[in-house]
Amino acid sequence: MAFIPNSATEPDGSAVIRVLTYNIRSMRDDTTALARVITACAPDLVLLQESPLFFRWRKKLARLAAATGQVILTGGATAAGPAILCTLRATVERTEDVLLPLTPGHHRRGFATAVVRFGGARLGVLSCHLSLDRSERLEQSGMLLDRLAGMGVEHAVAGGDINERPDGPAFTRLAATLQDCRTTAPWAAEHTFPATAPNRRIDGVFATKGVEVLGCGVPHGLPGITENDLRTATDHLPVLAALRIPASPVS
């Protein structure tokens, strides 16, 4: 497997971070395997989809965070499923959970968002899970771009379950404005679903143009990750990206 950088803060204030996006199917599968996979990826930010929504959902999410060396940053049921975990390396400026318009007969969708700092680098972060409906999904992709543009940050990263392949209209819309990190710097494997026999990529990490993508893919073969854990942790495979975030001007 080719090298993917570890997290680091550089002398000029820029930061190399690892961002993981992962649909965890409400933690209904092997949560011990799930924790092992996340821990082995050593992420600074974990963008979750389908985090627990109902009875004691905060406790379940807190248990996963504790088991992986993370803390809850924002999201969960308050964002209709998307959530963000982070390490204590992150300095949090603000968080906001956003509920998207509800289409009758469809699931409620939302965004978990935050602005954080790593060293001298300031970063907007968004976790999403777009609709199963093609037209609603396309509309939500536009809302995602609008939300990032309105966060008041120069650099941002978004990740999640897009629910369509890269040639679909919503995925294409996102990749026209943002960097599709997998396409920009391919690393490891590509396909994310289903976990037991992956044959398509429907999950992704996206970054604004000023972010340097150092590698992105499904972390098969990463030390500490077994194929059995990837199959049993949940029904999606995770996507791990290494990014260099430029230092932000001092205001």
C-alpha positions in Angstrom: 0.0 0.0 0.0 1.2 3.5 -0.8 2.0 5.9 2.0 -0.7 8.2 3.5 0.7 10.9 5.7 0.1 11.1 9.5 -1.3 14.1 11.1 1.1 17.0 11.7 1.3 20.7 12.4 3.9 22.3 10.2 6.3 25.2 11.0 4.3 27.7 8.8 1.1 27.0 10.8 -0.5 24.7 8.2 -1.8 21.4 9.3 -1.9 17.9 7.9 -5.1 16.2 9.0 -6.8 12.9 8.5 -10.5 13.0 7.7 -12.7 9.8 7.8 -16.2 9.6 6.5 -18.2 6.5 7.5 -21.9 5.4 7.4 -22.3 3.4 10.6 -25.9 2.1 10.2 -27.0 3.3 13.6 -24.4 1.1 15.2 -26.5 -2.0 14.6 -23.6 -4.2 13.6 -20.3 -5.1 15.3 -19.5 -2.0 17.3 -16.2 -3.4 18.5 -15.1 -3.9 14.9 -16.3 -0.4 14.1 -14.2 1.1 16.9 -11.1 -0.9 15.8 -11.5 0.4 12.2 -11.9 4.0 13.2 -9.0 3.9 15.7 -6.7 2.3 13.1 -7.4 5.2 10.7 -6.1 7.7 13.3 -8.5 10.4 12.1 -8.5 14.0 13.4 -12.1 14.3 12.2 -14.7 11.6 11.8 -17.8 12.4 9.7 -20.5 9.9 10.5 -23.7 9.1 8.8 -26.6 7.1 10.2 -25.5 7.7 13.8 -28.0 6.5 16.4 -31.3 8.5 16.4 -33.5 7.1 19.1 -33.3 5.8 22.7 -30.1 6.9 24.4 -28.6 8.0 21.2 -26.2 10.4 22.9 -24.8 7.7 25.1 -24.3 5.4 22.2 -22.4 8.0 20.2 -20.4 9.0 23.3 -19.4 5.4 23.8 -18.1 5.1 20.2 -16.2 8.4 20.6 -14.6 7.2 23.8 -13.7 3.8 22.3 -11.9 5.6 19.4 -10.0 8.4 21.2 -12.5 11.0 20.0 -15.0 13.4 21.4 -18.4 14.4 20.0 -18.1 17.7 18.2 -21.7 18.0 16.9 -24.6 16.2 15.3 -26.5 13.0 15.8 -30.3 13.0 16.2 -30.2 16.8 16.1 -28.9 16.7 12.5 -31.1 13.7 11.5 -28.1 11.3 11.6 -24.9 13.0 10.4 -22.4 13.6 13.2 -18.9 14.8 13.6 -16.3 13.4 16.1 -12.9 15.0 16.6 -9.7 14.6 18.6 -8.6 17.0 21.2 -6.1 18.4 18.7 -9.0 20.4 17.2 -9.9 23.8 18.7 -13.6 24.3 18.2 -14.9 27.7 17.1 -18.6 26.9 16.6 -21.0 24.2 15.6 -24.4 24.1 14.0 -26.8 21.3 13.1 -29.0 21.9 10.1 -32.3 20.2 9.3 -33.1 20.2 5.6 -36.7 20.7 4.2 -38.7 17.5 4.7 -40.3 16.0 1.6 -43.5 14.0 2.5 -42.8 10.3 2.4 -39.1 10.7 2.6 -36.6 10.5 5.5 -35.6 13.8 7.2 -32.1 14.8 6.2 -29.6 17.2 7.8 -26.1 18.5 8.0 -23.7 18.4 11.0 -21.4 21.4 10.6 -18.5 23.0 12.6 -15.6 25.4 12.3 -12.4 24.2 13.9 -8.7 25.1 14.0 -5.7 22.8 13.8 -2.6 24.8 14.6 -2.8 27.9 12.4 -5.3 26.3 10.0 -9.0 27.2 10.2 -11.4 24.8 8.6 -15.1 24.4 8.0 -16.5 20.9 8.3 -19.7 19.3 7.1 -21.1 15.7 7.4 -24.0 14.8 5.2 -26.2 11.9 4.1 -28.1 12.8 0.9 -31.5 11.5 -0.1 -32.3 8.2 -1.9 -34.5 10.3 -4.2 -32.6 11.5 -7.3 -34.3 15.0 -7.6 -34.2 15.6 -3.8 -30.6 14.5 -3.7 -29.6 17.0 -6.4 -31.4 19.8 -4.5 -29.6 18.8 -1.3 -26.2 18.9 -3.1 -26.9 22.6 -3.9 -27.8 23.2 -0.2 -24.5 21.6 0.8 -22.6 24.0 -1.4 -24.5 27.0 -0.2 -23.9 26.0 3.4 -20.2 25.7 2.9 -20.1 29.0 1.1 -21.9 30.7 4.0 -19.6 29.4 6.7 -17.2 32.3 6.5 -14.1 30.2 6.0 -11.6 30.0 3.2 -11.0 26.3 3.5 -13.6 23.6 4.1 -14.1 19.8 3.9 -17.4 17.9 3.4 -17.9 14.2 3.6 -20.7 11.7 3.6 -22.9 9.1 2.0 -23.9 10.7 -1.4 -26.1 7.8 -2.3 -25.1 7.8 -5.9 -22.0 7.1 -8.1 -19.6 9.8 -9.2 -21.3 10.1 -12.6 -24.6 11.0 -10.9 -25.9 14.6 -11.0 -25.5 15.4 -7.3 -22.0 13.9 -7.1 -21.1 15.7 -10.3 -22.5 19.0 -9.0 -20.3 18.7 -5.8 -17.2 17.8 -7.8 -17.7 20.7 -10.1 -17.2 23.2 -7.2 -15.2 21.1 -4.7 -12.3 18.7 -5.1 -13.5 15.1 -5.1 -10.6 13.9 -3.0 -10.5 10.4 -4.3 -10.2 11.6 -7.9 -7.6 14.3 -6.9 -5.3 11.9 -5.1 -6.3 8.2 -5.3 -5.0 6.0 -2.6 -5.9 2.4 -1.6 -9.3 1.1 -2.8 -12.2 3.0 -4.4 -15.5 1.2 -3.9 -17.5 1.8 -0.7 -20.7 -0.2 -0.9 -21.8 -2.8 0.0 -19.1 -3.7 2.6 -19.4 -7.4 2.0 -18.8 -7.2 -1.8 -18.1 -3.5 -2.7 -18.8 -2.7 -6.4 -19.5 1.1 -6.4 -18.4 4.3 -4.8 -21.3 6.2 -3.2 -19.4 7.8 -0.3 -16.8 10.6 -0.6 -14.7 13.3 0.9 -14.7 16.8 -0.8 -12.5 19.8 -0.2 -12.4 23.4 -1.3 -9.8 24.3 -3.9 -7.2 25.7 -1.6 -6.8 22.4 0.4 -4.0 20.1 -0.8 -5.3 16.5 -1.0 -2.5 14.0 -0.1 -4.4 10.8 -0.5 -7.9 9.4 -0.3 -9.5 6.0 -0.4 -10.9 3.0 1.4 -8.2 2.0 3.9 -7.8 -1.7 3.0 -4.5 -2.9 4.4 -3.9 0.0 6.8 -2.1 -1.4 9.9 -4.7 -2.5 12.5 -7.5 -2.9 9.9 -8.7 -6.4 9.0 -11.0 -7.4 6.1 -13.3 -9.1 8.6 -13.6 -5.9 10.6 -14.5 -3.9 7.5 -17.2 -6.4 6.6 -18.8 -6.7 10.0 -18.5 -3.1 11.3 -21.4 -1.7 9.1 -22.7 -2.0 5.6 -20.5 0.7 4.1 -16.7 1.0 3.9 -15.0 4.1 5.3 -13.2 6.7 3.2 -10.0 8.1 4.7 -8.4 11.3 3.3 -5.2 13.0 4.3 -5.3 16.8 3.7 -3.0 19.7 4.1 -4.9 22.8 5.3 -3.0 26.1 4.7 -2.5 28.4 7.7 -5.2 31.1 7.9 -4.3 34.8 8.1 -4.3 36.1 11.7 -7.2 38.5 12.1 
